Amino acid sequence: MKITYDPEVDILRIILSDVPIEDSDEEKPGVILDYDEDGNIIGLEILDASKRIDNPRSLEYSIF
């Protein structure tokens, strides 16, 4: 998994799998899901991230 934030365009991107994107769909306004050829979600983009997330440059990670 890889998480990136681009402050110039204010987009937070979460990549779950490093396979080619076959299709993308804006499920809700400002949230784009990326799918592989089998229809599995492999990533998502959050547009206007600084308006939706308290601090998109900060990351908290937990494993249970």
Summary of the structure (lengths in Angstrom):
residues: 64
radius of gyration: 12.3
end to end distance: 16.2
largest distance: 33.7
contacts: 133
relative contact order: 0.27
helix: 6%
strand: 44%
